[in-house]
Structure formats: C-alpha cells, structure tokens
C-alpha cells in the first residue's frame, strides 16, 4: 500500500487534540497486554501481532533521540492472507507472484502531558510496509487517538484497504497467469519444432523467456506483458536466428552505455535531397 494512502486513512481516524489518556506510572508492556491485545482480537485470524519497544534494535550512536516527551511503545503488525499466484508448471520457483505479501506496521506512541499522564498517539506518515524507524518523530508529526475504539476503527480501515489492494492484485495476476500459459503453449510448439529447451519467468511487468543455446549458455528475452502480443509474431524468427548465430560462434550482449568506454563512430550525415516540384513552395 502506498504510504500516502496510509497517511490519509490515519489522519481520518486521528485528531489534533488529546483524547486517550494512560495514567502516569502504567508500565508499557502491561498497558499493551491489558488495553491493546483484547482490542486486536477478532480483527484477523490469527490476530495482529504486537512488537514491543524492547524488541527493537538499540539506538545507534549519532541517531537523533527525538523529543523527550515522546515515548515509542511498539508496533502493531497488520497482515492478510494472500493466495499464492505461483504455479510450478508455468512459473520459475523464484517468481514474483509467489513472494508477494500484504502487510502494514502501525507504530504507537505516548506523549507525556504537563500533568504527567500519557496521551496515546500515532504518526500517520510512519505507517507503512516498513516500520523500523530509529529516530522518534517530532510532536508535530503525531496525531492523537480519541480512545480504544478509534484505534480499532483505524486498524479495520487499514485492513480493508489491504484487502482491496489484494483483490486488485489477484485480478491482475490472473490475467498475467493466463497470458503466461498462452505464451508457454506457443513456445512449446516452437521448441518442439526447433529442438531446444526453455523456461518462462515473470515479474510484475515482464515475462522473461530463457532459451538454452548449449550446455553452458542460454539466451534470455525480456518482454513487457503489454507488448507481448505485438512481439509474439516475431518470436519464432528471433529465437531461430539468434540460436543460429550462436552455433556459428557469433555472440552478442546488451548493457548500458558506459561513459568514456570508447569513441562512438556515428553514421555519416544523410545526403541532401534536391527539391522536387512537389516540394517547392507555391508562388503567390
């Protein structure tokens, strides 16, 4: 989920003034166990996990300590089960779809009031897929929670957004999987005719075709999903010609042009074309 989406949802469920107060002297671990863990029950199965402050890596030398009134308490880990899009028949074991996860980390803070009590707060801009921030946020970054129900409503809204994101990803991945199956079927026909081995891998945007040239070498063709229908008609000719070049010990590779790697020999300028009657300007 994009961080700006998390920030927007968090701001909708927080407030600029204090609301949820924890009495002075309450141990953070005891408060998390007594106030937060029951609140998380039933949100997901299993319930969201709490990672307490003392589980976080220690602050490193040179890192900013932050405002002394702000105290970090811990993270709430939100996650939803995501169906695997991995298919051993059509995808390489390192396929993108197999490892995708939908999860968020919601950090909780206490802000000490002049009376000595603690006010429960969140940092909307620090809710995201990666929540390990070592420096404490400034008070201006924090927003208060009205009470336990406000936190639960926030978590429910974030979970719903995760589910919507997963639903959209499922639709896209279903289309990608069908495209990959169709590609592999056509490649199998070419491979059977030309007698070569191949395999197909996918990323979020690309389908990669690996063609074995010999026992030690392979050719990899990367094509965007959006362009594959246009490229597919030339695929047979491309594979056949490249394999033929390799058999003649003619090899090539592509990579970024490096600065200072050599002096490029540019093509000669195109010869000037003499104007014809059709290109001459009309006389008035």
C-alpha positions as a Markdown table, in Angstrom:
| # | Residue | x | y | z |
|---|---|---|---|---|
| 1 | Unk | 0.0 | 0.0 | 0.0 |
| 2 | Unk | 1.3 | 3.4 | -0.9 |
| 3 | Unk | 2.4 | 5.4 | 2.1 |
| 4 | Unk | 0.3 | 8.4 | 1.1 |
| 5 | Unk | -2.8 | 6.2 | 1.3 |
| 6 | Unk | -1.8 | 5.0 | 4.8 |
| 7 | Unk | -1.3 | 8.7 | 5.9 |
| 8 | Unk | -4.7 | 9.7 | 4.5 |
| 9 | Unk | -6.5 | 6.9 | 6.3 |
| 10 | Unk | -4.7 | 7.5 | 9.6 |
| 11 | Unk | -5.5 | 11.3 | 9.5 |
| 12 | Unk | -9.2 | 10.5 | 9.1 |
| 13 | Unk | -9.2 | 8.4 | 12.3 |
| 14 | Unk | -7.0 | 10.6 | 14.5 |
| 15 | Unk | -7.4 | 14.1 | 16.0 |
| 16 | Unk | -5.1 | 17.1 | 16.8 |
| 17 | Unk | -6.1 | 17.2 | 20.4 |
| 18 | Unk | -5.5 | 14.6 | 23.2 |
| 19 | Unk | -8.2 | 12.1 | 23.9 |
| 20 | Unk | -7.0 | 8.6 | 25.1 |
| 21 | Unk | -5.1 | 9.1 | 28.3 |
| 22 | Unk | -2.9 | 6.5 | 30.2 |
| 23 | Unk | -2.3 | 7.2 | 33.9 |
| 24 | Unk | 1.2 | 8.0 | 34.9 |
| 25 | Unk | 3.2 | 5.0 | 36.2 |
| 26 | Unk | 1.5 | 2.4 | 33.9 |
| 27 | Unk | 4.1 | 0.0 | 32.5 |
| 28 | Unk | 4.0 | 0.0 | 28.7 |
| 29 | Unk | 4.1 | -3.8 | 28.5 |
| 30 | Unk | 1.2 | -4.1 | 30.9 |
| 31 | Unk | -0.8 | -1.5 | 29.0 |
| 32 | Unk | -0.2 | -3.3 | 25.7 |
| 33 | Unk | -1.4 | -6.6 | 27.2 |
| 34 | Unk | -4.4 | -5.1 | 29.0 |
| 35 | Unk | -5.6 | -2.5 | 26.6 |
| 36 | Unk | -4.3 | -3.4 | 23.1 |
| 37 | Unk | -4.3 | -7.2 | 22.8 |
| 38 | Unk | -8.0 | -7.6 | 23.6 |
| 39 | Unk | -8.8 | -4.8 | 21.1 |
| 40 | Unk | -6.9 | -6.8 | 18.4 |
| 41 | Unk | -8.9 | -10.0 | 19.0 |
| 42 | Unk | -11.1 | -10.8 | 16.0 |
| 43 | Unk | -9.6 | -8.3 | 13.6 |
| 44 | Unk | -7.8 | -11.1 | 11.7 |
| 45 | Unk | -7.0 | -14.8 | 12.2 |
| 46 | Unk | -4.6 | -15.0 | 13.8 |
| 47 | Unk | -4.9 | -11.6 | 15.5 |
| 48 | Unk | -2.4 | -8.9 | 14.6 |
| 49 | Unk | 0.9 | -9.2 | 16.4 |
| 50 | Unk | 2.4 | -6.6 | 18.7 |
| 51 | Unk | 6.1 | -6.0 | 18.7 |
| 52 | Unk | 7.1 | -4.2 | 21.9 |
| 53 | Unk | 9.7 | -1.5 | 22.1 |
| 54 | Unk | 12.4 | -3.6 | 23.8 |
| 55 | Unk | 12.4 | -5.9 | 20.8 |
| 56 | Unk | 13.6 | -3.1 | 18.6 |
| 57 | Unk | 17.3 | -2.8 | 17.8 |
| 58 | Unk | 19.0 | -0.4 | 20.1 |
| 59 | Unk | 19.6 | 3.2 | 19.0 |
| 60 | Unk | 22.9 | 3.6 | 17.3 |
| 61 | Unk | 25.5 | 6.3 | 18.0 |
| 62 | Unk | 24.7 | 9.5 | 16.2 |
| 63 | Unk | 21.0 | 8.9 | 15.8 |
| 64 | Unk | 18.6 | 11.6 | 16.9 |
| 65 | Unk | 16.8 | 10.8 | 20.2 |
| 66 | Unk | 13.8 | 12.9 | 19.4 |
| 67 | Unk | 11.6 | 14.9 | 21.8 |
| 68 | Unk | 11.9 | 13.7 | 25.4 |
| 69 | Unk | 8.1 | 13.9 | 25.8 |
| 70 | Unk | 7.5 | 11.3 | 23.1 |
| 71 | Unk | 7.9 | 7.7 | 24.0 |
| 72 | Unk | 7.7 | 4.8 | 21.5 |
| 73 | Unk | 5.7 | 1.9 | 22.7 |
| 74 | Unk | 5.6 | -0.7 | 19.9 |
| 75 | Unk | 4.3 | -1.7 | 16.5 |
| 76 | Unk | 1.0 | -3.4 | 15.6 |
| 77 | Unk | 1.6 | -5.7 | 12.6 |
| 78 | Unk | -1.4 | -5.9 | 10.2 |
| 79 | Unk | -1.4 | -8.7 | 7.6 |
| 80 | Unk | -3.9 | -10.5 | 5.4 |
| 81 | Unk | -3.6 | -13.9 | 3.9 |
| 82 | Unk | -2.7 | -13.7 | 0.2 |
| 83 | Unk | -3.4 | -16.6 | -2.2 |
| 84 | Unk | -0.2 | -17.7 | -3.9 |
| 85 | Unk | -0.1 | -17.0 | -7.6 |
| 86 | Unk | 2.8 | -19.4 | -8.0 |
| 87 | Unk | 2.3 | -22.3 | -10.4 |
| 88 | Unk | 5.2 | -24.7 | -10.8 |
| 89 | Unk | 4.1 | -25.6 | -14.3 |
| 90 | Unk | 4.1 | -22.0 | -15.6 |
| 91 | Unk | 6.5 | -20.1 | -13.3 |
| 92 | Unk | 10.0 | -20.4 | -12.2 |
| 93 | Unk | 10.3 | -21.0 | -8.4 |
| 94 | Unk | 11.7 | -17.5 | -7.9 |
| 95 | Unk | 8.6 | -16.0 | -9.5 |
| 96 | Unk | 7.4 | -12.5 | -8.3 |
| 97 | Unk | 3.9 | -13.7 | -7.6 |
| 98 | Unk | 5.0 | -16.4 | -5.1 |
| 99 | Unk | 6.6 | -14.0 | -2.6 |
| 100 | Unk | 4.2 | -11.0 | -2.6 |
| 101 | Unk | 2.8 | -10.1 | 0.8 |
| 102 | Unk | 0.2 | -7.6 | 2.0 |
| 103 | Unk | 1.2 | -6.2 | 5.4 |
| 104 | Unk | 1.5 | -3.0 | 7.4 |
| 105 | Unk | 3.2 | -1.8 | 10.5 |
| 106 | Unk | 1.4 | 0.7 | 12.8 |
| 107 | Unk | 3.6 | 2.4 | 15.5 |
| 108 | Unk | 2.1 | 3.5 | 18.8 |
| 109 | Unk | 3.4 | 6.4 | 20.9 |
| 110 | Unk | 2.8 | 8.0 | 24.3 |
| 111 | Unk | 3.2 | 11.8 | 24.7 |
| 112 | Unk | 3.8 | 13.0 | 28.2 |
| 113 | Unk | 1.4 | 15.7 | 29.3 |
| 114 | Unk | 2.3 | 18.5 | 31.8 |
| 115 | Unk | 0.2 | 16.6 | 34.4 |
| 116 | Unk | 2.4 | 13.5 | 34.0 |
| 117 | Unk | -0.2 | 11.4 | 32.2 |
| 118 | Unk | 0.5 | 9.8 | 28.8 |
| 119 | Unk | -1.6 | 10.6 | 25.7 |
| 120 | Unk | -1.9 | 7.8 | 23.1 |
| 121 | Unk | -0.8 | 8.9 | 19.6 |
| 122 | Unk | 0.1 | 7.7 | 16.2 |
| 123 | Unk | 2.4 | 9.1 | 13.5 |
| 124 | Unk | 0.3 | 8.9 | 10.2 |
| 125 | Unk | 3.3 | 9.3 | 7.9 |
| 126 | Unk | 5.2 | 6.4 | 9.6 |
| 127 | Unk | 2.5 | 3.8 | 9.0 |
| 128 | Unk | 3.6 | 1.6 | 6.1 |
| 129 | Unk | 5.1 | -1.7 | 4.9 |
| 130 | Unk | 8.4 | -0.9 | 6.6 |
| 131 | Unk | 8.0 | 0.5 | 10.1 |
| 132 | Unk | 11.5 | 0.3 | 11.6 |
| 133 | Unk | 12.3 | 4.0 | 12.3 |
| 134 | Unk | 15.1 | 4.6 | 14.8 |
| 135 | Unk | 14.6 | 8.3 | 15.4 |
| 136 | Unk | 11.4 | 9.3 | 17.3 |
| 137 | Unk | 9.0 | 11.6 | 15.4 |
| 138 | Unk | 8.6 | 15.2 | 16.3 |
| 139 | Unk | 5.4 | 16.2 | 18.2 |
| 140 | Unk | 4.3 | 18.0 | 15.0 |
| 141 | Unk | 4.2 | 14.6 | 13.2 |
| 142 | Unk | 1.9 | 13.0 | 15.8 |
| 143 | Unk | -1.9 | 12.8 | 15.9 |
| 144 | Unk | -3.9 | 11.7 | 19.0 |
| 145 | Unk | -6.4 | 8.9 | 19.3 |
| 146 | Unk | -9.7 | 9.6 | 20.9 |
| 147 | Unk | -9.8 | 6.2 | 22.5 |
| 148 | Unk | -9.6 | 2.4 | 22.0 |
| 149 | Unk | -12.5 | 2.4 | 19.6 |
| 150 | Unk | -10.7 | 5.0 | 17.4 |
| 151 | Unk | -7.6 | 2.7 | 17.2 |
| 152 | Unk | -9.7 | -0.3 | 16.3 |
| 153 | Unk | -11.6 | 1.6 | 13.6 |
| 154 | Unk | -8.3 | 2.8 | 12.1 |
| 155 | Unk | -7.0 | -0.8 | 12.0 |
| 156 | Unk | -10.2 | -2.0 | 10.4 |
| 157 | Unk | -9.9 | 0.7 | 7.7 |
| 158 | Unk | -6.3 | -0.2 | 7.0 |
| 159 | Unk | -7.1 | -3.9 | 6.8 |
| 160 | Unk | -10.0 | -3.1 | 4.4 |
| 161 | Unk | -7.5 | -1.2 | 2.2 |
| 162 | Unk | -5.2 | -4.1 | 2.2 |
| 163 | Unk | -8.0 | -6.4 | 1.1 |
| 164 | Unk | -8.9 | -4.1 | -1.7 |
| 165 | Unk | -5.3 | -4.0 | -2.8 |
| 166 | Unk | -5.1 | -7.8 | -2.7 |
| 167 | Unk | -8.3 | -8.1 | -4.7 |
| 168 | Unk | -6.9 | -5.9 | -7.4 |
| 169 | Unk | -3.6 | -7.7 | -7.4 |
| 170 | Unk | -5.5 | -11.1 | -7.7 |
| 171 | Unk | -7.3 | -9.8 | -10.8 |
| 172 | Unk | -4.1 | -8.6 | -12.5 |
| 173 | Unk | -2.2 | -11.7 | -11.6 |
| 174 | Unk | -5.0 | -13.9 | -13.0 |
| 175 | Unk | -4.7 | -12.1 | -16.3 |
| 176 | Unk | -0.9 | -12.4 | -16.2 |
| 177 | Unk | -1.1 | -16.1 | -15.5 |
| 178 | Unk | -3.4 | -16.7 | -18.4 |
| 179 | Unk | -1.1 | -14.7 | -20.7 |
| 180 | Unk | 1.9 | -16.7 | -19.5 |
| 181 | Unk | 0.2 | -20.0 | -20.1 |
| 182 | Unk | -0.7 | -18.9 | -23.6 |
| 183 | Unk | 2.9 | -17.8 | -24.2 |
| 184 | Unk | 4.3 | -21.1 | -22.9 |
| 185 | Unk | 2.0 | -23.1 | -25.1 |
| 186 | Unk | 3.2 | -21.3 | -28.2 |
| 187 | Unk | 6.8 | -21.5 | -27.1 |
| 188 | Unk | 6.5 | -25.2 | -26.6 |
| 189 | Unk | 5.4 | -25.6 | -30.2 |
| 190 | Unk | 8.4 | -23.7 | -31.5 |
| 191 | Unk | 10.7 | -25.6 | -29.1 |
| 192 | Unk | 9.5 | -28.9 | -30.3 |
| 193 | Unk | 9.9 | -28.0 | -33.9 |
| 194 | Unk | 13.4 | -26.4 | -33.5 |
| 195 | Unk | 14.5 | -28.8 | -30.7 |
| 196 | Unk | 15.6 | -26.6 | -27.8 |
| 197 | Unk | 14.8 | -26.3 | -24.1 |
| 198 | Unk | 13.3 | -23.2 | -22.5 |
| 199 | Unk | 11.6 | -21.9 | -19.4 |
| 200 | Unk | 9.5 | -18.8 | -18.5 |
| 201 | Unk | 9.7 | -16.5 | -15.5 |
| 202 | Unk | 7.6 | -13.5 | -14.7 |
| 203 | Unk | 8.0 | -10.2 | -12.8 |
| 204 | Unk | 5.3 | -7.6 | -12.1 |
| 205 | Unk | 5.6 | -6.2 | -15.6 |
| 206 | Unk | 7.8 | -8.5 | -17.7 |
| 207 | Unk | 7.8 | -12.0 | -19.0 |
| 208 | Unk | 11.2 | -13.5 | -19.5 |
| 209 | Unk | 11.9 | -16.3 | -21.8 |
| 210 | Unk | 15.1 | -18.3 | -21.4 |
| 211 | Unk | 16.2 | -20.4 | -24.3 |
| 212 | Unk | 19.1 | -22.9 | -23.9 |
| 213 | Unk | 21.7 | -22.5 | -26.6 |
| 214 | Unk | 24.0 | -25.3 | -25.5 |
| 215 | Unk | 25.1 | -27.0 | -22.3 |
| 216 | Unk | 26.6 | -23.8 | -20.8 |
| 217 | Unk | 24.8 | -20.9 | -22.4 |
| 218 | Unk | 21.3 | -19.5 | -22.6 |
| 219 | Unk | 19.5 | -16.6 | -24.3 |
| 220 | Unk | 17.1 | -14.5 | -22.3 |
| 221 | Unk | 14.4 | -12.4 | -23.9 |
| 222 | Unk | 12.5 | -9.9 | -21.7 |
| 223 | Unk | 9.2 | -8.5 | -23.0 |
| 224 | Unk | 6.6 | -6.3 | -21.2 |
| 225 | Unk | 3.3 | -8.0 | -20.8 |
| 226 | Unk | 1.7 | -5.1 | -22.6 |
| 227 | Unk | 3.8 | -5.6 | -25.7 |
| 228 | Unk | 3.9 | -9.3 | -25.9 |
| 229 | Unk | 1.0 | -9.7 | -28.4 |
| 230 | Unk | 3.0 | -7.4 | -30.8 |
| 231 | Unk | 6.3 | -9.2 | -30.2 |
| 232 | Unk | 5.0 | -12.8 | -30.4 |
| 233 | Unk | 4.7 | -13.0 | -34.2 |
| 234 | Unk | 8.5 | -12.2 | -34.4 |
| 235 | Unk | 9.4 | -14.5 | -31.6 |
| 236 | Unk | 9.9 | -17.6 | -33.8 |
| 237 | Unk | 12.2 | -15.8 | -36.2 |
| 238 | Unk | 14.1 | -14.1 | -33.4 |
| 239 | Unk | 14.9 | -17.3 | -31.5 |
| 240 | Unk | 15.8 | -19.3 | -34.6 |
| 241 | Unk | 18.2 | -16.6 | -35.9 |
| 242 | Unk | 19.9 | -16.0 | -32.5 |
| 243 | Unk | 20.4 | -19.7 | -32.0 |
| 244 | Unk | 21.9 | -20.0 | -35.5 |
| 245 | Unk | 24.3 | -17.1 | -34.8 |
| 246 | Unk | 25.4 | -18.8 | -31.6 |
| 247 | Unk | 26.1 | -22.0 | -33.4 |
| 248 | Unk | 28.4 | -20.0 | -35.7 |
| 249 | Unk | 30.2 | -18.7 | -32.6 |
| 250 | Unk | 28.8 | -15.2 | -33.1 |
| 251 | Unk | 27.8 | -13.9 | -29.7 |
| 252 | Unk | 26.5 | -10.6 | -28.5 |
| 253 | Unk | 25.2 | -8.9 | -25.3 |
| 254 | Unk | 23.5 | -5.7 | -24.4 |
| 255 | Unk | 24.2 | -3.4 | -21.5 |
| 256 | Unk | 24.1 | 0.3 | -20.6 |
| 257 | Unk | 26.5 | 2.6 | -22.4 |
| 258 | Unk | 29.3 | 3.5 | -20.1 |
| 259 | Unk | 30.8 | 7.0 | -20.0 |
| 260 | Unk | 34.2 | 7.0 | -21.5 |
| 261 | Unk | 34.0 | 3.4 | -22.7 |
| 262 | Unk | 35.0 | 4.3 | -26.2 |
| 263 | Unk | 34.7 | 6.7 | -29.1 |
| 264 | Unk | 31.5 | 6.1 | -31.0 |
| 265 | Unk | 31.6 | 6.2 | -34.8 |
| 266 | Unk | 28.5 | 8.0 | -35.8 |
| 267 | Unk | 26.8 | 7.3 | -39.2 |
| 268 | Unk | 27.6 | 9.7 | -42.0 |
| 269 | Unk | 25.1 | 12.6 | -42.4 |
| 270 | Unk | 22.3 | 11.8 | -44.8 |
| 271 | Unk | 22.9 | 13.3 | -48.3 |
| 272 | Unk | 21.0 | 16.5 | -49.1 |
| 273 | Unk | 17.9 | 15.8 | -51.2 |
| 274 | Unk | 17.4 | 18.0 | -54.1 |
| 275 | Unk | 14.0 | 19.7 | -54.0 |
| 276 | Unk | 11.4 | 18.4 | -56.5 |
| 277 | Unk | 8.5 | 20.2 | -58.0 |
| 278 | Unk | 6.2 | 18.7 | -55.4 |
| 279 | Unk | 8.3 | 20.1 | -52.5 |
| 280 | Unk | 8.8 | 23.6 | -54.0 |
| 281 | Unk | 6.7 | 26.4 | -52.3 |
| 282 | Unk | 3.8 | 27.6 | -54.4 |
| 283 | Unk | 4.1 | 31.0 | -55.9 |
| 284 | Unk | 1.5 | 33.6 | -54.9 |
